[in-house]
Amino acid sequence: MPVSIAWDDEAQTTVRYDYVGKWVWEEVYAVYDKANAMIASVPYPVSIIHNLAESEGSPSGALTHARRITMSIPENWDTSVVVGSGAFTESLLSIFSKVYRKLGDHYKTAHTLDEARAIISKHRAT
């Protein structure tokens, strides 16, 4: 499956979406409810990593879908880091952050999974 989810750590503080190859938004929505249930199942803040390192890019409608997805994440969602997104997706995230300022403040970008984990760790320390 081109989009999958799993806990990124044994402490269950970060959910990781992995996007592989060509994918469509329906595949994101297919795992989205499970990801939200995972986040809601714990009583502490949870971060999300969107790992696009093996993705062939984002399908059209990214801003609309990102807003829809972000609006229904459980309240204990803390921050999201998008990994390996490339210049185009980073530009879209910048636009998203300006248009939906309150939601956009939760998003960061990283080049690697290790960098994403470091960003999350630093965010939790503040």
Residue frames relative to the residue before (quaternion, step in Angstrom):
aa qw qx qy qz dx dy dz
M 1.0000 0.0000 0.0000 0.0000 0.00 0.00 0.00
P 0.4829 -0.7127 0.4320 0.2689 3.59 -0.79 0.96
V 0.7624 0.2088 -0.1545 0.5927 3.63 1.16 -0.41
S 0.0782 0.7877 -0.6057 0.0807 3.55 -0.76 1.06
I 0.2254 -0.7608 0.5929 0.1371 3.56 -1.30 0.35
A 0.0936 0.7606 -0.6396 0.0601 3.52 -1.27 0.52
W 0.5544 -0.5211 0.4942 0.4206 3.53 -1.29 0.19
D 0.3710 -0.7341 0.5251 0.2184 3.58 -0.95 0.83
D 0.7914 0.1726 -0.0805 0.5809 3.58 1.21 -0.41
E 0.6144 -0.5787 0.3972 0.3604 3.56 -1.21 0.54
A 0.6357 0.5410 -0.3268 0.4431 3.60 1.13 -0.58
Q 0.3299 -0.7779 0.4664 0.2616 3.58 1.32 -0.18
T 0.3874 0.7075 -0.4950 0.3231 3.53 0.79 1.10
T 0.7709 0.2303 -0.1366 0.5779 3.58 1.29 -0.19
V 0.2038 -0.7394 0.6318 0.1119 3.55 -0.95 0.99
R 0.1483 -0.7942 0.5853 0.0692 3.57 -0.93 0.92
Y 0.2038 -0.7186 0.6555 0.1115 3.50 -0.96 1.03
D 0.1139 -0.7693 0.6247 0.0698 3.60 -0.94 0.89
Y 0.1358 -0.7779 0.6130 0.0266 3.54 -0.77 1.15
V 0.0225 -0.8235 0.5653 -0.0424 3.59 -0.56 1.18
G 0.8442 0.0955 -0.0947 0.5189 3.55 -0.91 0.96
K 0.7309 -0.3295 0.3120 0.5097 3.52 -1.10 -0.81
W 0.0325 0.7999 -0.5964 0.0593 3.57 -0.83 0.96
V 0.2690 -0.7403 0.5947 0.1607 3.54 -1.32 0.36
W 0.6760 -0.5275 0.3351 0.3905 3.55 -1.23 0.50
E 0.5809 0.5870 -0.3810 0.4158 3.62 1.05 -0.63
E 0.6428 0.5190 -0.3227 0.4618 3.59 1.11 -0.67
V 0.6031 0.5237 -0.3533 0.4870 3.59 1.14 -0.56
Y 0.6846 0.4848 -0.2896 0.4610 3.57 0.86 -0.95
A 0.5886 0.5907 -0.3637 0.4152 3.61 1.14 -0.57
V 0.7602 0.3168 -0.1929 0.5334 3.63 1.08 -0.60
Y 0.4585 0.7365 -0.4091 0.2827 3.56 1.29 -0.28
D 0.6649 0.4977 -0.3162 0.4585 3.61 0.87 -0.88
K 0.6381 0.5146 -0.3284 0.4692 3.58 1.02 -0.77
A 0.6380 0.5190 -0.3265 0.4658 3.60 0.96 -0.81
N 0.6632 0.4946 -0.3087 0.4693 3.59 0.92 -0.87
A 0.6320 0.5181 -0.3326 0.4707 3.60 1.03 -0.74
M 0.6243 0.5293 -0.3378 0.4648 3.59 1.02 -0.75
I 0.6675 0.5001 -0.2970 0.4649 3.57 0.89 -0.95
A 0.7038 0.4726 -0.2626 0.4608 3.57 0.88 -0.95
S 0.6045 0.6066 -0.3505 0.3791 3.61 1.18 -0.44
V 0.7242 0.3683 -0.2371 0.5326 3.59 1.23 -0.21
P 0.4510 -0.7374 0.4452 0.2338 3.61 -1.04 0.74
Y 0.6620 0.4735 -0.3037 0.4953 3.61 1.18 0.37
P 0.6818 -0.4936 0.3339 0.4243 3.60 -1.22 0.27
V 0.1193 -0.7764 0.6178 0.0364 3.55 -1.08 0.87
S 0.2537 -0.7493 0.5961 0.1374 3.53 -1.03 0.88
I 0.2693 -0.7406 0.5930 0.1656 3.53 -1.31 0.32
I 0.1425 -0.7347 0.6551 0.1033 3.53 -1.12 0.79
H 0.1511 -0.7410 0.6485 0.0865 3.55 -0.92 0.99
N 0.1259 -0.8322 0.5396 0.0217 3.55 -0.17 1.34
L 0.0298 -0.8227 0.5657 -0.0463 3.55 -0.25 1.34
A 0.3103 0.8023 -0.4718 0.1937 3.59 1.27 0.19
E 0.7704 0.2941 -0.1705 0.5393 3.61 1.09 -0.64
S 0.4507 0.6901 -0.4378 0.3591 3.56 1.28 0.36
E 0.3901 -0.6987 0.5472 0.2455 3.54 -1.22 0.52
G 0.7465 -0.3463 0.1975 0.5327 3.58 1.18 0.49
S 0.5231 -0.6303 0.4804 0.3135 3.53 -1.34 0.18
P 0.4766 -0.6496 0.5022 0.3139 3.57 -1.05 0.72
S 0.6620 -0.5020 0.3632 0.4218 3.58 -1.23 0.27
G 0.7357 0.4155 -0.3169 0.4309 3.54 -1.28 0.44
A 0.2509 0.8250 -0.4835 0.1506 3.58 1.23 0.35
L 0.6712 0.5044 -0.3198 0.4391 3.61 0.85 -0.87
T 0.6585 0.5101 -0.3032 0.4629 3.57 0.93 -0.90
H 0.7034 0.4554 -0.2729 0.4727 3.58 0.83 -0.95
A 0.6241 0.5361 -0.3468 0.4503 3.60 0.98 -0.76
R 0.6493 0.5039 -0.3193 0.4717 3.59 0.96 -0.81
R 0.6608 0.5121 -0.3117 0.4515 3.59 0.86 -0.97
I 0.6736 0.4901 -0.2920 0.4699 3.57 0.91 -0.92
T 0.6809 0.5054 -0.2903 0.4436 3.58 0.85 -0.96
M 0.6408 0.5620 -0.3285 0.4070 3.58 0.99 -0.79
S 0.7876 0.3292 -0.1829 0.4877 3.61 1.05 -0.54
I 0.3635 0.6967 -0.5260 0.3254 3.59 1.16 0.47
P 0.5845 -0.5994 0.4053 0.3673 3.63 -0.96 0.75
E 0.6614 -0.5681 0.3451 0.3475 3.54 -1.20 0.68
N 0.6740 0.4933 -0.3147 0.4510 3.61 1.10 -0.48
W 0.3735 0.6885 -0.5115 0.3533 3.61 1.25 0.37
D 0.2650 -0.8001 0.5291 0.0986 3.51 -0.85 1.05
T 0.7697 -0.2184 0.2068 0.5632 3.58 0.57 -1.14
S 0.2188 -0.7501 0.6059 0.1497 3.56 -1.29 0.36
V 0.1182 -0.7639 0.6310 0.0656 3.53 -1.11 0.77
V 0.2248 -0.7639 0.5958 0.1046 3.55 -0.85 1.06
V 0.1823 -0.8187 0.5430 0.0411 3.56 -0.64 1.21
G 0.8733 0.1065 -0.0712 0.4700 3.54 -1.10 0.81
S 0.2988 0.8247 -0.4406 0.1911 3.51 1.16 0.58
G 0.3911 -0.7162 0.4908 0.3053 3.59 1.09 -0.58
A 0.7220 -0.4829 0.3037 0.3916 3.53 -1.32 0.35
F 0.6507 0.5291 -0.3349 0.4295 3.60 0.92 -0.83
T 0.6963 0.4552 -0.2811 0.4786 3.59 0.83 -0.95
E 0.6118 0.5347 -0.3536 0.4635 3.60 1.05 -0.66
S 0.6269 0.5190 -0.3279 0.4797 3.59 1.07 -0.70
L 0.6425 0.5156 -0.3195 0.4683 3.58 0.99 -0.83
L 0.6519 0.5059 -0.3165 0.4678 3.60 0.97 -0.80
S 0.6183 0.5351 -0.3372 0.4666 3.56 1.06 -0.71
I 0.6473 0.4972 -0.3057 0.4903 3.58 0.98 -0.86
F 0.6325 0.5398 -0.3215 0.4531 3.58 0.93 -0.95
S 0.6758 0.5072 -0.2891 0.4499 3.58 0.92 -0.92
K 0.6713 0.4778 -0.2974 0.4823 3.58 1.11 -0.61
V 0.6869 0.4762 -0.2787 0.4730 3.57 0.97 -0.86
Y 0.7841 0.1740 -0.0662 0.5920 3.58 0.93 -0.97
R 0.1544 -0.8646 0.4701 0.0876 3.55 0.72 1.16
K 0.6887 0.4868 -0.3033 0.4435 3.61 0.76 -0.96
L 0.6873 0.4434 -0.2756 0.5050 3.61 0.99 -0.78
G 0.6606 0.5543 -0.2992 0.4084 3.55 0.93 -0.92
D 0.5734 0.6088 -0.3709 0.4037 3.57 1.16 -0.56
H 0.6379 0.5485 -0.3138 0.4402 3.58 1.23 -0.45
Y 0.6903 0.5031 -0.2658 0.4469 3.61 1.23 -0.33
K 0.0381 -0.7508 0.6594 -0.0057 3.52 -1.16 0.87
T 0.2809 -0.7356 0.5793 0.2106 3.58 -1.29 0.16
A 0.0506 -0.7728 0.6323 0.0173 3.55 -1.27 0.56
H 0.4813 -0.6750 0.4820 0.2836 3.55 -1.22 0.49
T 0.7965 0.1538 -0.0665 0.5809 3.60 1.16 -0.60
L 0.6387 -0.5051 0.4031 0.4176 3.56 -1.28 0.25
D 0.6359 0.5283 -0.3392 0.4490 3.61 0.96 -0.79
E 0.6451 0.5041 -0.3192 0.4773 3.58 1.00 -0.79
A 0.6286 0.5326 -0.3318 0.4594 3.61 1.00 -0.78
R 0.6606 0.5028 -0.3025 0.4684 3.56 0.94 -0.89
A 0.6388 0.5158 -0.3222 0.4713 3.60 1.04 -0.73
I 0.6285 0.5266 -0.3294 0.4681 3.60 1.02 -0.78
I 0.6581 0.5007 -0.3023 0.4741 3.57 0.94 -0.90
S 0.6462 0.5241 -0.3144 0.4570 3.58 0.92 -0.89
K 0.6686 0.4899 -0.2934 0.4763 3.58 0.92 -0.90
H 0.6322 0.5337 -0.3252 0.4579 3.59 1.01 -0.83
R 0.6768 0.4949 -0.2958 0.4577 3.60 0.92 -0.85
A 0.6470 0.5392 -0.3164 0.4365 3.58 1.13 -0.62
T 0.6565 0.5186 -0.3189 0.4454 3.60 1.22 -0.35
